[in-house]
Amino acid sequence: MGKTLNQFNCTWLSWLNRLVCRVMFRVTGERSSPLPDKGPVLLVCDHSSLGDPLVLLATAGRHISFLMAHEIYASCFQWAYEAMDTIPVRRGRQDINAVRGMLQRLRQNQVVGLFPEGGLDNFRMEEGRPGIGYLALKTGAPIVPASVVWAKERSVTSIVRTLLIPCRVMVRYGKPLTFQKELKPDRDQIERVTSQVMSEIKRLREDIMVNAGK
């Protein structure tokens, strides 16, 4: 019963999200999915607004299980996060349960969404958390880089303000990056993958800015 209810909630929440993104952010889904049609995928994106996951969910063409800070997950909206199969993670430590949750979904051919900057702030490009490299090498899942750019500075604290204040948003997906699967990836391999992915995200963002005339 619980699983059926979650599936129902996920369906109507997804429909509502697409409507909100179309009306408030002027964004619609791609004609064809920018992600591989099937199989495991790591969707890795920069992060500057609470609305970023909403925009990606509305445009990716496949459902995404996002990693979310536990303090945000454990709120009055937890029922919605559960319905959307969000993965809670405790920041500031190595959360084994979160890693297991991501590996499990990838092995089930699902899409896992990550914001590798390690938190939400006005946009900053850091080196990226090495977890993306580890997951890609451990599972063999392709990484799809993405960038989301908002026309105006957005709230980084209030989801209500994010949803109720209209703003143009631009999103771009890169081509899937594939890496050889490794049983025990070492630090150098992980760092190389992470660096390549972060460089591609930066390139996508710069491309958006140039086309937007910023």
N, CA and C of each residue as an Amber inpcrd file, in Angstrom:
protein
   642
   0.8300000  -1.2040000   0.0000000   0.0000000   0.0000000   0.0000000
   0.8700000   1.2620000   0.0000000   1.9310000   1.2440000   0.8570000
   2.8140000   2.4000000   0.9330000   3.5080000   2.6660000  -0.3790000
   3.9630000   1.5920000  -1.0550000   4.6390000   1.7430000  -2.3420000
   3.6910000   2.2890000  -3.3930000   2.4470000   1.7920000  -3.4060000
   1.4490000   2.2690000  -4.3610000   1.1440000   3.7470000  -4.1400000
   1.0250000   4.1450000  -2.8650000   0.7510000   5.5470000  -2.5460000
   1.9030000   6.4320000  -2.9890000   3.1300000   5.9800000  -2.7680000
   4.2890000   6.7510000  -3.2030000   4.3210000   6.9070000  -4.7200000
   3.9590000   5.8570000  -5.4410000   3.9300000   5.9280000  -6.9060000
   2.8840000   6.9310000  -7.3710000   1.7100000   6.9110000  -6.7060000
   0.6580000   7.8750000  -7.0400000   1.1270000   9.3010000  -6.7590000
   1.7170000   9.5100000  -5.5820000   2.2080000  10.8420000  -5.2150000
   3.2920000  11.3030000  -6.1720000   4.1820000  10.3910000  -6.5710000
   5.2500000  10.7400000  -7.4940000   4.6850000  11.1820000  -8.8350000
   3.6480000  10.4910000  -9.3110000   3.0540000  10.8200000 -10.6070000
   2.4550000  12.2150000 -10.6170000   1.6410000  12.5260000  -9.5970000
   1.0010000  13.8410000  -9.6250000   1.9690000  14.9470000  -9.2380000
   2.9660000  14.6590000  -8.4030000   3.9820000  15.6590000  -8.0820000
   4.8130000  15.9890000  -9.3210000   5.1140000  14.9720000 -10.1240000
   5.8670000  15.2020000 -11.3560000   5.0700000  16.0620000 -12.3250000
   3.7740000  15.7730000 -12.4380000   2.9000000  16.5860000 -13.3060000
   2.8400000  18.0240000 -12.8050000   2.6700000  18.1960000 -11.4990000
   2.5970000  19.5440000 -10.9150000   3.9090000  20.2930000 -11.1190000
   5.0200000  19.5920000 -10.9700000   6.3200000  20.2340000 -11.1440000
   6.5070000  20.7310000 -12.5710000   6.1220000  19.9190000 -13.5480000
   6.2510000  20.3500000 -14.9410000   5.3960000  21.5820000 -15.2070000
   4.2110000  21.6230000 -14.6020000   3.3270000  22.7780000 -14.7720000
   3.9510000  24.0290000 -14.1660000   4.4770000  23.9100000 -12.9540000
   5.1160000  25.0470000 -12.2840000   6.3020000  25.5600000 -13.1010000
   7.1200000  24.6440000 -13.5900000   8.2920000  25.0440000 -14.3620000
   7.9010000  25.7330000 -15.6630000   6.8040000  25.2900000 -16.2660000
   6.3460000  25.9070000 -17.5070000   5.7980000  27.3130000 -17.2500000
   5.0060000  27.4640000 -16.2010000   4.3410000  28.7390000 -15.9270000
   5.2850000  29.7490000 -15.2700000   6.0190000  29.3130000 -14.2570000
   6.8230000  30.2270000 -13.4570000   8.2330000  30.4340000 -14.0040000
   8.7840000  29.4020000 -14.6570000  10.1760000  29.4950000 -15.1000000
  10.3320000  29.4590000 -16.6200000   9.2040000  29.3030000 -17.3250000
   9.1900000  29.2870000 -18.7900000  10.1090000  28.2040000 -19.3630000
  10.0440000  27.0390000 -18.7730000  10.8620000  25.9410000 -19.2480000
   9.9670000  24.7420000 -19.5430000  10.2550000  24.0500000 -20.6190000
   9.5010000  22.8510000 -20.9760000  10.4770000  21.7070000 -21.2090000
   9.9500000  20.5060000 -21.2430000  10.7940000  19.3340000 -21.4470000
  11.3870000  19.2920000 -22.8460000  12.4980000  18.5940000 -22.9780000
  13.1390000  18.4090000 -24.2810000  12.2460000  17.5230000 -25.1610000
  12.3840000  17.6820000 -26.4840000  11.6300000  16.8180000 -27.3970000
  12.0430000  15.3630000 -27.2290000  13.3090000  15.1400000 -27.0190000
  13.8030000  13.8050000 -26.6880000  14.6650000  13.9300000 -25.4440000
  14.7070000  12.8790000 -24.6540000  15.4300000  12.9380000 -23.3920000
  16.9110000  13.1970000 -23.6320000  17.5110000  14.1450000 -22.8960000
  18.9520000  14.3870000 -23.0140000  19.7670000  13.3050000 -22.3150000
  19.0870000  12.3940000 -21.6160000  19.7500000  11.2920000 -20.9450000
  19.6190000  10.0230000 -21.7940000  20.4940000   9.0450000 -21.5870000
  20.2770000   7.7460000 -22.2300000  18.8840000   7.2150000 -21.8930000
  18.2260000   6.5910000 -22.8630000  16.8400000   6.1550000 -22.6860000
  16.6700000   5.1450000 -21.5590000  17.6830000   4.3450000 -21.3210000
  17.5910000   3.3240000 -20.2820000  18.9680000   3.0800000 -19.6890000
  18.9840000   2.3290000 -18.6030000  20.2370000   2.0330000 -17.9390000
  20.5730000   3.0550000 -16.8730000  21.5830000   2.7730000 -16.0510000
  21.9460000   3.6870000 -14.9740000  22.5810000   4.9610000 -15.5140000
  22.3000000   6.0840000 -14.8450000  22.8700000   7.3790000 -15.2390000
  23.1680000   8.1860000 -13.9830000  24.3180000   8.8570000 -13.9920000
  24.6310000   9.8630000 -12.9840000  24.4470000  11.2300000 -13.6260000
  23.4710000  11.9920000 -13.1530000  23.2500000  13.3510000 -13.6490000
  23.9370000  14.3090000 -12.6710000  24.9210000  15.0440000 -13.1470000
  25.7500000  15.8920000 -12.2810000  25.6250000  17.3390000 -12.7480000
  25.2170000  18.2300000 -11.8360000  24.8840000  19.6040000 -12.2180000
  25.4310000  20.6080000 -11.2070000  25.6750000  21.8340000 -11.6830000
  26.0210000  22.9140000 -10.7640000  24.7830000  23.2840000  -9.9510000
  24.9370000  24.1420000  -8.9450000  23.8280000  24.3360000  -7.9920000
  23.8400000  25.7600000  -7.4520000  22.8180000  26.5440000  -7.8060000
  22.7450000  27.9160000  -7.3170000  21.3610000  28.2960000  -6.8150000
  20.3950000  27.3650000  -6.8740000  19.0310000  27.6840000  -6.4390000
  18.3170000  26.4290000  -5.9720000  17.3740000  26.6070000  -5.0520000
  16.5400000  25.4900000  -4.6220000  15.6820000  24.9590000  -5.7690000
  15.5500000  25.7580000  -6.8190000  14.7420000  25.3290000  -7.9570000
  15.4760000  24.4420000  -8.9480000  16.7800000  24.2680000  -8.7760000
  17.5530000  23.4710000  -9.7320000  17.0040000  22.0510000  -9.9080000
  16.7420000  21.3130000  -8.8140000  16.2050000  19.9500000  -8.9960000
  14.8710000  19.9450000  -9.7360000  14.0360000  20.9620000  -9.4920000
  12.7270000  21.0220000 -10.1460000  12.8870000  21.1540000 -11.6550000
  13.8100000  22.0120000 -12.0650000  14.0450000  22.2390000 -13.4900000
  14.5890000  20.9740000 -14.1540000  15.4960000  20.2950000 -13.4890000
  16.0610000  19.0680000 -14.0480000  14.9930000  17.9740000 -14.1450000
  14.1600000  17.8510000 -13.1140000  13.0850000  16.8590000 -13.1530000
  12.1060000  17.1410000 -14.2900000  11.9070000  18.4200000 -14.5980000
  10.9440000  18.7970000 -15.6340000  11.4970000  18.6170000 -17.0390000
  12.8160000  18.5200000 -17.1870000  13.4040000  18.5080000 -18.5290000
  14.1860000  17.2410000 -18.8700000  14.5090000  16.4260000 -17.8830000
  15.4200000  15.2980000 -18.1230000  14.7740000  14.1490000 -18.8820000
  13.4550000  14.0160000 -18.8140000  12.7820000  12.9320000 -19.5300000
  12.7820000  11.6060000 -18.7990000  13.4740000  11.5370000 -17.6740000
  13.4620000  10.3470000 -16.8120000  13.3960000  10.8110000 -15.3610000
  12.8630000   9.9410000 -14.5120000  12.8260000  10.3100000 -13.0960000
  14.2380000  10.3170000 -12.5190000  14.4860000  11.2310000 -11.5810000
  15.8070000  11.3880000 -10.9650000  15.6750000  11.2440000  -9.4540000
  16.5210000  10.4130000  -8.8560000  16.6180000  10.3240000  -7.3990000
  17.7660000  11.2270000  -6.9590000  17.4050000  12.3540000  -6.3560000
  18.4230000  13.3230000  -5.9560000  18.9690000  13.0300000  -4.5670000
  20.2310000  13.3570000  -4.3720000  20.8290000  13.3660000  -3.0520000
  20.3910000  14.6600000  -2.3690000  19.9670000  14.5930000  -1.0990000
  19.4810000  15.7690000  -0.3780000  20.0010000  15.7840000   1.0530000
  20.4050000  16.9530000   1.5150000  20.8710000  17.1060000   2.8870000
  19.7970000  16.6250000   3.8630000  20.2200000  15.8460000   4.8500000
  19.2720000  15.2340000   5.7830000  18.4320000  16.2790000   6.5120000
  19.0180000  17.4350000   6.8490000  18.2790000  18.4590000   7.5900000
  17.1550000  19.0640000   6.7560000  17.2930000  19.0250000   5.4300000
  16.2110000  19.4860000   4.5560000  15.1940000  18.3690000   4.3540000
  15.6930000  17.1620000   4.1980000  14.8290000  15.9900000   3.9810000
  13.8730000  15.7900000   5.1590000  14.3850000  15.9230000   6.3920000
  13.5740000  15.6820000   7.5920000  12.7650000  16.9290000   7.9360000
  11.7690000  17.2230000   7.1280000  10.9260000  18.4010000   7.3150000
   9.4750000  18.0200000   7.0520000   8.6120000  19.0230000   7.0330000
   7.1950000  18.7590000   6.7900000   6.9520000  18.2600000   5.3630000
   7.9580000  18.3990000   4.4860000   7.8210000  17.9280000   3.1050000
   8.4170000  16.5410000   2.9080000   8.7560000  15.8420000   3.9970000
   9.4250000  14.5510000   3.8630000   8.5930000  13.5540000   3.0520000
   7.2660000  13.6180000   3.1870000   6.4050000  12.7030000   2.4350000
   6.6120000  12.8800000   0.9310000   6.8270000  14.1440000   0.5040000
   7.0410000  14.4130000  -0.9230000   8.4210000  13.9220000  -1.3540000
   9.4230000  14.1400000  -0.5030000  10.7730000  13.6830000  -0.8290000
  10.8140000  12.1590000  -0.9150000  10.0810000  11.4940000  -0.0270000
  10.0160000  10.0300000  -0.0660000   9.3420000   9.5600000  -1.3520000
   8.2480000  10.2440000  -1.7200000   7.5300000   9.8680000  -2.9390000
   8.4150000  10.0270000  -4.1770000   9.2980000  11.0310000  -4.1430000
  10.1820000  11.2810000  -5.2830000  11.4790000  10.4880000  -5.1860000
  11.5590000   9.5890000  -4.1980000  12.7030000   8.6790000  -4.0370000
  14.0070000   9.4430000  -3.8240000  13.9270000  10.5110000  -3.0360000
  15.1150000  11.2910000  -2.6940000  15.9850000  10.5150000  -1.7090000
  17.2940000  10.7180000  -1.8030000  18.2490000  10.0150000  -0.9390000
  18.8170000  10.9950000   0.0820000  18.4770000  10.8600000   1.3620000
  19.0190000  11.7860000   2.3690000  20.4860000  11.4840000   2.6680000
  21.2640000  12.5330000   2.8950000  22.6810000  12.3620000   3.2270000
  23.0310000  13.3240000   4.3650000  23.8170000  12.8500000   5.2870000
  24.2930000  13.6890000   6.3980000  25.5780000  14.3660000   5.9580000
  25.5350000  15.6890000   5.8920000  26.6820000  16.4480000   5.3960000
  27.7910000  16.5030000   6.4440000  29.0070000  16.6820000   5.9520000
  30.1450000  16.8210000   6.8380000  30.7260000  15.5100000   7.3080000
  30.2490000  14.4040000   6.7350000  30.7630000  13.0850000   7.1040000
  30.5700000  12.1330000   5.9290000  31.2190000  10.9950000   5.9950000
  31.0080000   9.9710000   4.9790000  29.7770000   9.1580000   5.3630000
  28.6930000   9.3720000   4.6390000  27.4240000   8.7270000   4.9500000
  27.3200000   7.4390000   4.1350000  27.6130000   6.3110000   4.7650000
  27.6090000   5.0250000   4.0770000  26.2220000   4.6720000   3.5600000
  25.1910000   5.0110000   4.3140000  23.8240000   4.6950000   3.8840000
  23.4720000   5.4220000   2.5880000  23.9200000   6.6650000   2.4740000
  23.6470000   7.4230000   1.2550000  24.3810000   6.8070000   0.0630000
  25.6380000   6.4150000   0.2710000  26.4120000   5.7750000  -0.7990000
  25.7310000   4.4780000  -1.2360000  25.3030000   3.6870000  -0.2600000
  24.6100000   2.4340000  -0.5850000  23.3200000   2.7060000  -1.3510000
  22.6070000   3.7620000  -0.9410000  21.3660000   4.1060000  -1.6300000
  21.6080000   4.4710000  -3.0880000  22.6710000   5.2160000  -3.3480000
  22.9910000   5.5900000  -4.7260000  23.4190000   4.3690000  -5.5380000
  24.2720000   3.5420000  -4.9590000  24.7130000   2.3390000  -5.6680000
  23.5350000   1.4200000  -5.9910000  22.6220000   1.2940000  -5.0370000
  21.4520000   0.4410000  -5.2460000  20.6210000   0.9350000  -6.4210000
  20.3780000   2.2210000  -6.4880000  19.5530000   2.7560000  -7.5750000
  20.2530000   2.6290000  -8.9200000  21.5490000   2.8390000  -8.9430000
  22.2830000   2.6800000 -10.1990000  22.2540000   1.2360000 -10.6660000
  22.3630000   0.2960000  -9.7280000  22.2920000  -1.1210000 -10.0980000
  20.9010000  -1.5020000 -10.5820000  19.8970000  -0.6990000 -10.2050000
  18.5270000  -0.9260000 -10.6680000  18.2240000  -0.1130000 -11.9320000
  19.2850000   0.3940000 -12.5690000  19.1620000   1.1430000 -13.8320000
  18.3690000   2.4350000 -13.6880000  18.5150000   3.0860000 -12.5660000
  17.8450000   4.3550000 -12.3260000  18.8110000   5.5200000 -12.5330000
  18.2680000   6.7390000 -12.4320000  19.0620000   7.9640000 -12.5720000
  19.2700000   8.5760000 -11.1800000  20.5190000   8.8650000 -10.8530000
  20.8570000   9.5180000  -9.5870000  21.3660000  10.9230000  -9.8970000
  20.8040000  11.9210000  -9.2190000  21.1900000  13.3110000  -9.4330000
  22.0740000  13.8280000  -8.3220000  23.1840000  14.4680000  -8.7000000
  24.1520000  14.9730000  -7.7310000  24.5090000  16.4270000  -8.0230000
  24.6840000  17.2040000  -6.9620000  25.2240000  18.5550000  -7.0480000
  26.5920000  18.5200000  -6.3580000  27.6730000  18.3570000  -7.1130000
  28.9650000  18.0110000  -6.5250000  29.6810000  19.1320000  -5.7890000
  29.1060000  20.3380000  -5.7870000  29.7700000  21.4110000  -5.0590000
  29.6130000  21.2660000  -3.5480000  28.8100000  20.3110000  -3.1320000
  28.7250000  20.0030000  -1.7130000  27.7760000  20.8690000  -0.9160000
  26.9600000  21.6630000  -1.5740000  26.0130000  22.5120000  -0.8560000
  25.4780000  23.5680000  -1.7850000  24.5310000  24.3520000  -1.2990000
  23.9120000  25.3700000  -2.1370000  24.3870000  26.7410000  -1.7000000
  24.8110000  27.5300000  -2.6420000  25.2670000  28.8850000  -2.3680000
  25.1100000  29.6430000  -3.6730000  25.3080000  30.9650000  -3.6230000
  25.3900000  31.6650000  -4.8860000  26.5130000  31.0130000  -5.6780000
  26.3220000  30.8270000  -6.9720000  27.1470000  29.9090000  -7.7490000
  28.6360000  30.0530000  -7.4620000  29.2700000  28.9140000  -7.2430000
  30.7040000  28.8560000  -7.1240000  31.1680000  27.5740000  -7.8080000
  32.3020000  27.6190000  -8.4320000  32.8290000  26.4340000  -9.0950000
  34.0100000  25.9250000  -8.2860000  33.7780000  24.8790000  -7.5420000
  34.8210000  24.2680000  -6.7500000  35.3300000  23.0260000  -7.4790000
  36.1860000  22.2730000  -6.8490000  36.7770000  21.1200000  -7.5030000
  35.7800000  19.9800000  -7.6720000  34.7310000  19.9800000  -6.8920000
  33.7540000  18.9070000  -6.9940000  34.0570000  17.7880000  -6.0260000
  33.0370000  17.2460000  -5.4310000  33.2270000  16.1500000  -4.5040000
  33.6190000  14.8810000  -5.2520000  34.6100000  14.1280000  -4.7500000
  35.1030000  12.9560000  -5.4800000  34.1080000  11.8130000  -5.5820000
  32.9660000  11.8900000  -4.8760000  31.9760000  10.8230000  -4.9390000
  31.4840000  10.5470000  -6.3440000  31.4280000  11.5730000  -7.2000000
  30.9240000  11.3500000  -8.5560000  31.8810000  10.4370000  -9.3340000
  33.1880000  10.6510000  -9.1430000  34.1610000   9.7950000  -9.8120000
  34.1060000   8.3740000  -9.3000000  33.9490000   8.2240000  -7.9970000
  33.8860000   6.8850000  -7.4100000  32.6680000   6.1260000  -7.9310000
  31.5100000   6.7690000  -7.9280000  30.2780000   6.1110000  -8.3690000
  30.3580000   5.7080000  -9.8430000  30.9070000   6.6010000 -10.6700000
  31.0050000   6.3010000 -12.0990000  31.9340000   5.1150000 -12.3530000
  33.0770000   5.0890000 -11.6780000  34.0370000   4.0120000 -11.8830000
  33.5690000   2.7020000 -11.2610000  32.9240000   2.7880000 -10.1240000
  32.4810000   1.5830000  -9.4160000  31.3530000   0.8860000 -10.1640000
  30.4460000   1.6480000 -10.7730000  29.2550000   1.0730000 -11.4010000
  29.3360000   1.0090000 -12.9240000  30.2190000   1.8210000 -13.5230000
  30.2640000   1.9010000 -14.9780000  29.1540000   2.7540000 -15.5570000
  28.3810000   3.4300000 -14.7030000  27.2760000   4.2780000 -15.1690000
  27.8260000   5.5170000 -15.8720000  27.2430000   5.9080000 -17.0090000
  27.6790000   7.1440000 -17.6690000  27.2910000   8.3650000 -16.8340000
  28.0840000   9.4100000 -16.9500000  27.7920000  10.6810000 -16.2910000
  27.2810000  11.6590000 -17.3330000  26.1270000  12.2710000 -17.0770000
  25.6160000  13.3470000 -17.9310000  25.7990000  14.6630000 -17.1770000
  26.7020000  15.5430000 -17.6320000  26.8740000  16.8450000 -16.9840000
  25.7610000  17.7980000 -17.3910000  25.4390000  18.7330000 -16.5190000
  24.3850000  19.6940000 -16.8250000  24.6690000  21.0070000 -16.1090000
  24.0620000  22.0750000 -16.6130000  24.1700000  23.3850000 -15.9630000
  22.8130000  24.0720000 -16.0020000  22.4620000  24.6920000 -14.8900000
  21.2110000  25.4480000 -14.7760000  21.5590000  26.8900000 -14.4240000
  21.1100000  27.8420000 -15.2450000  21.4180000  29.2610000 -15.0300000
  20.1120000  30.0460000 -14.9450000  19.9730000  30.7970000 -13.8600000
  18.7840000  31.6160000 -13.6420000  19.0510000  33.0460000 -14.0960000
  18.0240000  33.6880000 -14.6630000  18.1820000  35.0500000 -15.1750000
  18.4160000  36.0500000 -14.0570000  17.8920000  35.7530000 -12.8610000
  18.0780000  36.6270000 -11.7060000  18.5280000  35.8000000 -10.5120000
  19.1590000  36.4750000  -9.5590000  19.5890000  35.7890000  -8.3460000
  18.3650000  35.2380000  -7.6140000  18.4650000  34.0020000  -7.1610000
  17.3420000  33.3180000  -6.5340000  17.5930000  33.0700000  -5.0600000
  16.5170000  32.8650000  -4.3260000  16.6290000  32.5590000  -2.9030000
  17.3550000  31.2300000  -2.7090000  18.2410000  31.2000000  -1.7190000
  18.9360000  29.9600000  -1.3910000  18.4400000  29.3980000  -0.0580000
  17.3460000  29.9710000   0.4650000  16.8310000  29.5230000   1.7590000
  15.3510000  29.1610000   1.7480000  14.5680000  29.7200000   0.8290000
  13.1180000  29.5320000   0.8760000  12.5960000  28.8750000  -0.4010000
  12.0770000  27.6600000  -0.2820000  11.4810000  26.9970000  -1.4320000
  10.1810000  27.6770000  -1.8420000   9.4810000  28.2840000  -0.8840000
   8.2350000  28.9950000  -1.1940000   8.5140000  30.1840000  -2.1000000
   9.5200000  30.9780000  -1.7500000   9.8910000  32.1250000  -2.5880000
  10.3780000  31.6620000  -3.9560000  11.0830000  30.5510000  -3.9820000
  11.5550000  30.0040000  -5.2560000  10.3850000  29.6600000  -6.1710000
   9.3390000  29.0620000  -5.5990000   8.1960000  28.6120000  -6.3850000
   7.2750000  29.7580000  -6.7970000   7.1770000  30.7950000  -5.9660000
   6.1780000  31.8330000  -6.1970000   6.6910000  33.0580000  -6.9390000
   7.9960000  33.1950000  -7.0760000   8.5540000  34.3470000  -7.7940000
   8.9960000  33.8990000  -9.1840000   8.3420000  34.3940000 -10.2370000
   8.6920000  33.9640000 -11.6010000  10.1230000  34.3480000 -11.9600000
  10.7570000  33.5370000 -12.7720000  12.1220000  33.8280000 -13.2200000
  12.4570000  32.9440000 -14.4180000  13.0650000  33.5380000 -15.4230000
  13.5090000  32.7740000 -16.5790000  14.7030000  31.9030000 -16.1870000
  14.7110000  30.6570000 -16.6480000  15.8250000  29.7640000 -16.3550000
  16.2850000  29.0880000 -17.6370000  17.5750000  28.8500000 -17.7200000
  18.1510000  28.1740000 -18.8830000  18.8760000  26.9210000 -18.3910000
  18.6630000  25.8020000 -19.0760000  19.3000000  24.5410000 -18.6830000
  19.9360000  23.9030000 -19.9080000  21.1020000  23.3380000 -19.7060000
  21.7870000  22.6710000 -20.8080000  22.4080000  21.3740000 -20.3040000
  22.2640000  20.3420000 -21.1300000  22.8410000  19.0340000 -20.8210000
  24.0020000  18.7540000 -21.7630000  25.0430000  18.1260000 -21.2280000
  26.1520000  17.7050000 -22.0590000  25.9690000  16.2670000 -22.5280000
  26.8810000  15.8140000 -23.3700000  26.8380000  14.4280000 -23.8320000
  27.3130000  13.4960000 -22.7120000  26.7740000  12.2850000 -22.6750000
  27.1950000  11.3370000 -21.6320000  28.6990000  11.0760000 -21.6770000
  29.3100000  11.0450000 -20.5170000  30.7220000  10.7290000 -20.3820000
  30.8280000   9.3120000 -19.8090000  31.5630000   8.4610000 -20.4710000
  31.6710000   7.0800000 -20.0040000  33.1140000   6.7800000 -19.5990000
  33.2330000   5.9680000 -18.5740000  34.5430000   5.6070000 -18.0430000
  34.5780000   4.1020000 -17.7860000  35.7640000   3.5440000 -17.8980000
  35.9270000   2.0920000 -17.6870000  35.5910000   1.7300000 -16.2450000
  34.7870000   0.7030000 -16.0880000  34.4040000   0.2410000 -14.7530000
  35.6170000  -0.3410000 -14.0340000  35.7790000   0.0240000 -12.7750000
  36.9080000  -0.4340000 -11.9580000  36.3740000  -1.0690000 -10.6750000
  36.8870000  -2.2440000 -10.3520000  36.4600000  -2.9170000  -9.1240000
  36.8590000  -2.1260000  -7.8880000  38.0910000  -1.6110000  -7.9070000
  38.5820000  -0.8050000  -6.7860000  39.2800000   0.4360000  -7.3350000
  38.5120000   1.4640000  -7.6930000  39.1250000   2.6790000  -8.2570000
  40.0320000   3.3570000  -7.2420000  41.2040000   3.8210000  -7.7070000
  42.1140000   4.4950000  -6.7840000  41.8780000   6.0040000  -6.8110000
  42.5780000   6.7140000  -5.9140000  42.3440000   8.1440000  -5.7560000
  42.6320000   8.9250000  -7.0380000  43.7120000   8.5840000  -7.7340000
  44.0560000   9.3060000  -8.9540000  42.9790000   9.1370000 -10.0240000
  42.4730000   7.9220000 -10.1750000  41.4120000   7.6770000 -11.1510000
  40.1570000   8.4760000 -10.8080000  39.7940000   8.4600000  -9.5310000
  38.6100000   9.1780000  -9.0790000  38.7550000  10.6760000  -9.3230000
  39.9290000  11.2190000  -9.0130000  40.1470000  12.6560000  -9.1760000
  40.1410000  13.0560000 -10.6470000  40.6710000  12.2100000 -11.5200000
  40.6710000  12.5200000 -12.9540000  39.2480000  12.5860000 -13.5040000
  38.4260000  11.6260000 -13.1120000  37.0390000  11.6200000 -13.5660000
  36.3010000  12.8570000 -13.0480000  36.4750000  13.1370000 -11.7680000
  35.8050000  14.2900000 -11.1630000  36.2160000  15.5860000 -11.8530000
  37.5090000  15.7460000 -12.1040000  38.0060000  16.9520000 -12.7590000
  37.4300000  17.1070000 -14.1580000  37.3490000  16.0180000 -14.9070000
  36.8070000  16.0800000 -16.2640000  35.3390000  16.4840000 -16.2540000
  34.5770000  15.9300000 -15.3090000  33.1460000  16.2490000 -15.2180000
  32.9440000  17.7140000 -14.8340000  33.7010000  18.1990000 -13.8620000
  33.5550000  19.5880000 -13.4310000  33.9490000  20.5610000 -14.5430000
  34.9530000  20.1980000 -15.3240000  35.3510000  21.0410000 -16.4520000
  34.2410000  21.1210000 -17.4940000  33.5570000  20.0010000 -17.7270000
  32.4640000  19.9890000 -18.6950000  31.2790000  20.8150000 -18.1930000
  30.9880000  20.7400000 -16.9000000  29.9110000  21.5630000 -16.3340000
  30.2380000  23.0420000 -16.4930000  31.4850000  23.3980000 -16.2290000
  31.9100000  24.7940000 -16.3800000  31.7520000  25.2460000 -17.8270000
  32.1090000  24.3740000 -18.7760000  31.9750000  24.7110000 -20.1900000
  30.5200000  24.9290000 -20.5720000  29.6290000  24.0800000 -20.0750000
  28.2050000  24.2250000 -20.3610000  27.6680000  25.5410000 -19.8190000
  28.0890000  25.8850000 -18.5990000  27.6210000  27.1290000 -17.9920000
  28.1110000  28.3470000 -18.7780000  29.3650000  28.3280000 -19.1770000
  29.9100000  29.4420000 -19.9510000  29.1860000  29.5770000 -21.2810000
  28.8260000  28.4550000 -21.8810000  28.0950000  28.4700000 -23.1510000
  26.7250000  29.1160000 -22.9760000  26.0510000  28.7750000 -21.8700000
  24.7480000  29.3760000 -21.5840000  24.8970000  30.8940000 -21.4300000
  25.8980000  31.2970000 -20.6690000  26.1030000  32.7350000 -20.3930000
  26.3810000  33.5070000 -21.6790000  27.1900000  32.9180000 -22.5590000
  27.5120000  33.5900000 -23.8280000  26.2480000  33.7360000 -24.6780000
  25.4660000  32.6730000 -24.7820000  24.2420000  32.7290000 -25.6050000
  23.1950000  33.6440000 -25.0010000  23.2310000  33.8130000 -23.6730000
  22.2770000  34.6960000 -23.0110000  22.7360000  36.1390000 -23.0100000
  23.9590000  36.3770000 -23.4970000  24.4820000  37.7240000 -23.5450000
  24.9090000  38.2590000 -22.2090000  25.2710000  37.3830000 -21.2710000
  25.6800000  37.8370000 -19.9470000  27.1840000  38.0410000 -19.9010000
